[in-house]
Amino acid sequence: MNDQARKTKQKLIKEFGDNGNPIKVAQAPGRVNLIGGHTDYNDGFVLPVAIDREVTIAVQPRDDQQVKAYSLDFATEVSFSLANIKYNEKTQWINYLQGVAKFLLEEDYQLQGMNLVLTGNVPQGAGLSSSAALEVATALAFELTNDFKLDRVQMAKICRKAENEFVGVSCGIMDQFISALGKKDNALFIDCRSHQYQLASFGTSEIKIVVANTNVEHSLVDSAYNQRLKECQKGVKLFNQLLDQDVAALRDVSIDQFKKYEDQLPLVVRKRCEHVICENNRVTKAIKALKNNKLEKVGALITQSHQSLQELYEVSCDELDLMVALALEIDGVLGSRMTGAGFGGSTVNLVKEGAVDEFKSKVAKEYQTQTGIEPDIYICSIEDGAHEVKLEQEVCKSTN
């Protein structure tokens, strides 16, 4: 049993007592998207990995409809009734759990109440999908305490719906998908339209995935997301008029078709379309290169992705651009780009094992010198998606 599981189980018994029902522990990871920036909500392609930063939930069924939840990270207890789920204006984190419960119930899954304690070590605001990890861990917790088995693709869909329609945050399906379906030492190529996926082995013995958190989060991110979505939708509308075919999303437009008609698009819309259409192409090239163990090629595509996100999609920021530039100065860095929504958060870097120490010291030091902000550097392993952590049998039960 890992430390997070042990800690949440102990707190569960201390906070709520032990009612004699089985205690289960659910874990779901955060993610890093190697390539495929802002393509998921355009029905495009992405290539994320699940990482060794996760949300852990210890849970014990109740004999009523109450869900009592305690967050170790916020030192806060909140409860709600499965019979009367309402948005909580005061405590934001509980809405992720409520949203998952609401849409599981709407899909006719039978749920009973539960006591739970949760914690997470996915850095919030770092672009590593802490919210998706919380949603997926919650869905798994409900599965473990009720008599049903949830298909992992269905789990991802329900969790995305919870975030979009209950929490009220717009996002594609990538984050929930990789948290639910990730596999150790593999990247996951996802078609965000069909939800078909394929694994690609990514051994991290010689090449490390290094995440550099800028520790900045600019307030533009929500408004910019909505604006980019509208601009992409405008591009879809225009290509439907220009092409003799149905264009449901920008993934339906080829690079040749874009080049033929790009002069007929408004400048901003043209830039957004160019990024999405070419980014989808980069993702398909990256999965092929990864399968052939051509990591230098993968790295080059990752760097091209950042340049496009910076210049065409315009969702980067000075701190992210600086972090990427500093990384690329290190001999042994194969590629670097922003990951997540942008305007802050983190970069993902492919780094040769022998260059990791230099990366950690030089990049961190120079970034802090130039910005006055101390970054966080994480060396990530690629882990499994949502899973149960098996608990050790204990001879004595607490009487608290």
C-alpha positions as CSV (number, residue, x, y, z in Angstrom):
1,M,0.0,0.0,0.0
2,N,1.5,3.3,-1.0
3,D,1.8,6.3,1.3
4,Q,-1.1,8.3,-0.2
5,A,-3.4,5.3,0.2
6,R,-2.3,4.6,3.8
7,K,-2.7,8.3,4.7
8,T,-6.2,8.6,3.3
9,K,-7.3,5.3,4.9
10,Q,-6.1,6.3,8.3
11,K,-7.7,9.7,8.0
12,L,-11.0,8.1,6.8
13,I,-11.2,6.0,10.0
14,K,-10.2,8.9,12.2
15,E,-12.6,11.4,10.6
16,F,-15.7,9.2,10.1
17,G,-15.1,6.0,12.2
18,D,-15.3,2.5,10.8
19,N,-18.8,1.3,10.0
20,G,-17.7,-2.2,9.1
21,N,-18.1,-1.9,5.4
22,P,-15.1,-2.6,3.1
23,I,-12.7,0.3,2.7
24,K,-11.4,0.8,-0.9
25,V,-8.8,3.2,-2.3
26,A,-9.1,4.6,-5.8
27,Q,-6.2,6.4,-7.6
28,A,-6.2,8.3,-10.9
29,P,-3.2,10.2,-12.4
30,G,-2.6,13.5,-13.8
31,R,-1.2,13.8,-17.3
32,V,1.3,15.4,-19.6
33,N,0.4,15.9,-23.2
34,L,3.5,15.3,-25.3
35,I,1.9,16.8,-28.4
36,G,-1.5,17.9,-29.7
37,G,-2.1,21.3,-28.2
38,H,-5.7,22.6,-28.4
39,T,-6.7,19.8,-30.8
40,D,-8.9,17.8,-28.6
41,Y,-11.9,20.1,-28.7
42,N,-11.4,20.4,-32.4
43,D,-12.1,16.6,-32.8
44,G,-8.3,16.1,-33.4
45,F,-5.5,13.9,-32.3
46,V,-3.5,14.0,-29.0
47,L,-0.6,12.0,-27.5
48,P,-0.6,12.2,-23.7
49,V,0.9,10.1,-21.0
50,A,-0.3,9.4,-17.5
51,I,2.2,10.5,-14.9
52,D,3.2,9.6,-11.3
53,R,1.2,12.5,-9.8
54,E,-2.3,11.4,-8.7
55,V,-5.4,11.9,-6.8
56,T,-6.1,9.3,-4.1
57,I,-9.5,8.6,-2.5
58,A,-10.1,6.3,0.4
59,V,-13.8,5.4,0.5
60,Q,-16.2,3.3,2.7
61,P,-19.9,2.8,1.7
62,R,-22.7,4.1,3.9
63,D,-26.2,2.7,4.3
64,D,-27.9,5.9,3.2
65,Q,-27.7,8.5,0.3
66,Q,-25.2,10.9,2.0
67,V,-21.7,11.4,0.6
68,K,-19.4,12.8,3.3
69,A,-16.1,14.0,1.9
70,Y,-13.0,15.3,3.6
71,S,-10.1,16.9,1.7
72,L,-6.7,16.5,3.3
73,D,-5.3,19.2,1.2
74,F,-7.9,21.8,2.2
75,A,-8.6,20.4,5.7
76,T,-12.3,20.7,4.9
77,E,-15.3,18.4,5.2
78,V,-18.3,18.8,2.9
79,S,-21.3,16.6,2.4
80,F,-24.1,16.2,-0.1
81,S,-27.1,14.0,-0.8
82,L,-27.2,11.8,-3.8
83,A,-31.0,12.5,-3.8
84,N,-30.5,16.2,-4.1
85,I,-27.3,17.3,-5.9
86,K,-26.9,21.0,-6.1
87,Y,-23.9,23.2,-7.2
88,N,-21.9,24.3,-4.1
89,E,-21.1,28.0,-4.4
90,K,-18.8,28.0,-1.3
91,T,-16.6,24.9,-1.8
92,Q,-15.5,24.4,-5.4
93,W,-13.7,21.1,-5.1
94,I,-16.8,19.2,-4.0
95,N,-18.5,20.1,-7.3
96,Y,-16.2,17.8,-9.2
97,L,-17.5,14.9,-7.1
98,Q,-21.1,16.0,-7.3
99,G,-20.9,16.3,-11.1
100,V,-19.6,12.8,-11.5
101,A,-22.3,11.5,-9.2
102,K,-25.0,13.4,-11.0
103,F,-24.1,12.0,-14.4
104,L,-23.6,8.5,-13.2
105,L,-27.1,8.6,-11.8
106,E,-28.4,10.0,-15.1
107,E,-26.9,7.0,-16.8
108,D,-28.9,4.8,-14.4
109,Y,-26.0,3.6,-12.3
110,Q,-27.3,2.8,-8.8
111,L,-25.2,4.7,-6.2
112,Q,-25.2,4.5,-2.4
113,G,-23.7,7.1,0.0
114,M,-20.1,6.9,1.2
115,N,-17.6,8.4,3.5
116,L,-14.4,9.4,1.7
117,V,-11.1,11.2,2.3
118,L,-9.1,12.5,-0.7
119,T,-5.7,14.0,-1.4
120,G,-3.7,14.8,-4.4
121,N,-0.1,15.6,-5.5
122,V,-1.0,16.8,-9.0
123,P,0.1,20.5,-8.8
124,Q,-2.9,22.7,-9.3
125,G,-2.6,25.3,-12.0
126,A,0.4,23.5,-13.6
127,G,-1.5,22.3,-16.6
128,L,-1.2,18.6,-15.5
129,S,-5.0,18.0,-15.2
130,S,-5.6,17.8,-11.5
131,S,-9.3,18.3,-12.0
132,A,-9.6,15.3,-14.4
133,A,-7.7,13.2,-12.0
134,L,-10.2,14.1,-9.3
135,E,-13.1,13.3,-11.5
136,V,-11.8,10.0,-12.7
137,A,-10.8,8.9,-9.1
138,T,-14.3,9.8,-8.0
139,A,-15.9,7.7,-10.7
140,L,-13.7,4.8,-9.8
141,A,-14.5,5.3,-6.1
142,F,-18.2,5.0,-6.9
143,E,-17.5,1.9,-9.0
144,L,-15.6,0.2,-6.2
145,T,-18.3,0.9,-3.7
146,N,-21.3,-0.1,-5.9
147,D,-22.2,-3.2,-7.9
148,F,-21.2,-2.1,-11.4
149,K,-18.3,-2.1,-13.8
150,L,-17.7,1.1,-15.7
151,D,-16.2,0.9,-19.2
152,R,-13.1,3.2,-19.1
153,V,-14.2,5.2,-22.2
154,Q,-17.6,5.7,-20.7
155,M,-15.9,6.8,-17.5
156,A,-14.0,9.4,-19.4
157,K,-17.1,10.7,-21.1
158,I,-19.0,11.0,-17.8
159,C,-16.2,12.8,-16.2
160,R,-15.8,15.3,-19.0
161,K,-19.5,15.9,-18.9
162,A,-19.3,16.6,-15.2
163,E,-16.6,19.2,-15.8
164,N,-18.3,20.8,-18.8
165,E,-21.9,20.8,-17.7
166,F,-21.9,20.8,-13.8
167,V,-18.6,22.4,-12.8
168,G,-18.9,24.7,-15.9
169,V,-15.4,24.5,-17.3
170,S,-15.0,23.9,-21.0
171,C,-12.5,21.2,-22.0
172,G,-12.0,18.4,-24.5
173,I,-12.0,14.8,-23.5
174,M,-8.2,14.2,-23.5
175,D,-7.6,14.8,-19.8
176,Q,-10.2,12.4,-18.6
177,F,-9.4,9.9,-21.3
178,I,-5.7,9.5,-20.4
179,S,-6.5,9.5,-16.6
180,A,-8.9,6.6,-17.1
181,L,-7.0,4.6,-19.8
182,G,-3.3,5.4,-19.4
183,K,-0.9,2.5,-19.3
184,K,2.5,2.3,-17.7
185,D,5.5,3.1,-20.0
186,N,3.1,3.9,-22.9
187,A,1.9,7.0,-24.6
188,L,-1.8,7.0,-25.6
189,F,-2.7,8.2,-29.1
190,I,-6.3,9.3,-28.9
191,D,-8.7,10.2,-31.8
192,C,-10.9,12.8,-29.9
193,R,-13.7,12.3,-32.4
194,S,-14.1,8.5,-32.6
195,H,-12.6,7.9,-29.1
196,Q,-10.5,5.2,-30.7
197,Y,-7.0,4.9,-29.2
198,Q,-3.8,3.0,-29.5
199,L,-0.8,2.5,-27.2
200,A,2.7,3.3,-28.1
201,S,5.6,2.0,-26.0
202,F,7.7,4.8,-24.4
203,G,10.5,3.4,-22.3
204,T,11.9,6.1,-20.1
205,S,15.2,4.5,-19.2
206,E,17.3,6.6,-21.6
207,I,14.9,9.5,-22.3
208,K,13.2,11.2,-19.4
209,I,10.0,13.2,-19.4
210,V,10.8,16.4,-17.5
211,V,8.0,18.8,-16.5
212,A,9.0,22.4,-15.7
213,N,6.3,24.3,-13.9
214,T,6.6,28.1,-14.4
215,N,4.5,28.7,-11.3
216,V,2.6,31.4,-13.1
217,E,-1.1,31.3,-14.2
218,H,-2.4,34.3,-16.1
219,S,-6.1,35.2,-15.8
220,L,-6.5,35.2,-19.6
221,V,-6.7,31.4,-19.8
222,D,-10.6,31.0,-19.6
223,S,-11.5,33.9,-21.9
224,A,-8.8,32.9,-24.4
225,Y,-10.0,29.3,-24.5
226,N,-13.5,30.5,-25.3
227,Q,-12.2,32.9,-27.9
228,R,-10.1,30.3,-29.6
229,L,-13.0,27.9,-29.7
230,K,-15.1,30.6,-31.5
231,E,-12.3,31.3,-33.9
232,C,-12.0,27.6,-34.8
233,Q,-15.7,27.3,-35.3
234,K,-15.6,30.3,-37.6
235,G,-12.9,28.5,-39.6
236,V,-15.1,25.4,-39.8
237,K,-18.0,27.5,-41.1
238,L,-15.8,29.2,-43.8
239,F,-14.3,25.9,-45.0
240,N,-17.8,24.4,-45.3
241,Q,-18.4,27.2,-47.8
242,L,-15.0,26.9,-49.6
243,L,-14.8,23.1,-49.9
244,D,-17.1,20.6,-51.7
245,Q,-17.4,18.4,-48.6
246,D,-18.8,18.4,-45.1
247,V,-16.4,19.9,-42.6
248,A,-17.6,19.1,-39.1
249,A,-14.3,20.2,-37.5
250,L,-10.9,21.4,-38.6
251,R,-9.5,17.9,-38.6
252,D,-11.6,17.4,-41.8
253,V,-9.4,19.9,-43.6
254,S,-6.1,18.7,-45.1
255,I,-2.9,20.8,-45.2
256,D,-3.2,21.1,-49.0
257,Q,-6.7,22.3,-48.7
258,F,-5.7,24.9,-46.1
259,K,-2.9,26.2,-48.3
260,K,-5.2,26.5,-51.3
261,Y,-7.7,28.7,-49.5
262,E,-5.7,30.3,-46.7
263,D,-5.7,33.7,-48.4
264,Q,-9.5,33.7,-48.2
265,L,-9.5,33.5,-44.4
266,P,-9.4,36.4,-42.0
267,L,-5.9,36.7,-40.6
268,V,-6.7,35.6,-37.0
269,V,-8.9,32.7,-38.1
270,R,-6.2,31.7,-40.6
271,K,-3.6,31.5,-37.9
272,R,-5.8,29.4,-35.6
273,C,-6.7,27.0,-38.4
274,E,-3.1,26.6,-39.5
275,H,-2.1,25.6,-36.0
276,V,-4.9,23.0,-35.5
277,I,-4.6,21.5,-39.0
278,C,-0.8,21.3,-38.9
279,E,-0.8,20.1,-35.2
280,N,-2.9,17.2,-36.1
281,N,-0.4,16.3,-38.7
282,R,2.4,16.6,-36.2
283,V,0.6,14.2,-33.8
284,T,0.3,11.5,-36.5
285,K,3.9,11.9,-37.4
286,A,4.9,11.7,-33.7
287,I,3.0,8.5,-33.1
288,K,4.8,6.9,-36.1
289,A,8.2,8.1,-34.9
290,L,7.5,6.9,-31.4
291,K,6.6,3.4,-32.6
292,N,9.8,3.4,-34.6
293,N,11.8,4.6,-31.5
294,K,12.8,7.8,-33.3
295,L,12.8,10.0,-30.3
296,E,14.9,12.7,-31.9
297,K,12.1,13.1,-34.4
298,V,9.5,13.2,-31.7
299,G,11.4,15.9,-29.9
300,A,11.7,18.0,-33.0
301,L,7.9,17.8,-33.5
302,I,7.3,18.8,-29.9
303,T,9.4,21.9,-30.4
304,Q,7.6,22.7,-33.6
305,S,4.3,22.4,-31.6
306,H,5.4,25.0,-29.2
307,Q,6.4,27.4,-31.9
308,S,3.0,27.0,-33.4
309,L,1.2,27.5,-30.1
310,Q,3.3,30.6,-29.5
311,E,3.0,32.2,-33.0
312,L,-0.2,30.9,-34.5
313,Y,-2.5,29.9,-31.7
314,E,-1.1,32.6,-29.4
315,V,-1.7,30.8,-26.1
316,S,1.8,30.9,-24.7
317,C,3.3,33.6,-22.5
318,D,6.7,35.1,-21.8
319,E,7.5,32.7,-18.9
320,L,6.6,29.6,-21.0
321,D,8.6,30.8,-23.9
322,L,11.6,31.5,-21.7
323,M,11.4,28.0,-20.1
324,V,11.4,26.4,-23.6
325,A,14.3,28.6,-24.8
326,L,16.4,27.7,-21.7
327,A,15.6,24.0,-22.1
328,L,16.7,24.0,-25.7
329,E,20.1,25.5,-24.8
330,I,20.9,22.2,-22.9
331,D,22.7,19.6,-24.9
332,G,20.6,16.5,-24.5
333,V,17.1,18.1,-24.7
334,L,15.4,16.6,-27.7
335,G,12.3,18.8,-27.5
336,S,10.3,21.2,-25.4
337,R,6.9,22.8,-25.5
338,M,4.1,24.2,-23.3
339,T,1.6,21.7,-22.2
340,G,-2.0,22.4,-21.0
341,A,-4.2,25.3,-21.9
342,G,-1.4,27.9,-21.9
343,F,-0.9,31.4,-20.4
344,G,1.2,29.8,-17.7
345,G,1.5,26.3,-16.3
346,S,4.2,23.9,-17.4
347,T,6.4,22.8,-20.2
348,V,7.1,19.2,-21.1
349,N,10.6,18.3,-22.1
350,L,12.2,15.1,-23.6
351,V,15.6,15.0,-22.0
352,K,18.4,12.4,-22.3
353,E,19.1,10.8,-18.9
354,G,22.6,12.2,-18.8
355,A,21.4,15.7,-19.2
356,V,18.7,15.7,-16.5
357,D,20.8,17.0,-13.7
358,E,22.1,19.9,-15.9
359,F,18.5,20.7,-16.9
360,K,17.3,20.8,-13.3
361,S,20.1,23.1,-12.2
362,K,20.7,25.4,-15.1
363,V,17.1,25.9,-16.3
364,A,15.8,26.4,-12.8
365,K,18.5,28.8,-11.9
366,E,18.4,30.9,-15.1
367,Y,14.6,31.0,-15.1
368,Q,14.5,32.3,-11.5
369,T,17.2,34.8,-12.3
370,Q,15.3,36.3,-15.2
371,T,11.8,36.2,-13.7
372,G,12.3,36.2,-9.9
373,I,10.0,33.1,-9.8
374,E,11.3,29.8,-8.5
375,P,10.1,27.0,-10.8
376,D,9.3,23.4,-9.9
377,I,11.0,20.6,-11.9
378,Y,9.5,17.1,-12.0
379,I,11.0,14.0,-13.4
380,C,8.0,12.0,-14.4
381,S,7.5,8.3,-14.9
382,I,4.7,7.0,-17.1
383,E,2.1,5.2,-15.0
384,D,-1.2,3.3,-15.3
385,G,-4.5,5.1,-15.5
386,A,-7.2,4.8,-12.9
387,H,-6.8,1.8,-10.6
388,E,-7.6,0.4,-7.2
389,V,-4.9,0.4,-4.6
390,K,-5.2,-2.9,-2.7
391,L,-5.2,-2.4,1.1
392,E,-3.4,-4.6,3.6
393,Q,-5.5,-6.5,6.0
394,E,-5.4,-5.1,9.5
395,V,-6.0,-7.3,12.6
396,C,-7.6,-4.5,14.6
397,K,-10.2,-1.9,13.6
398,S,-10.3,1.5,15.0
399,T,-13.1,2.2,17.5
400,N,-13.1,5.9,16.8
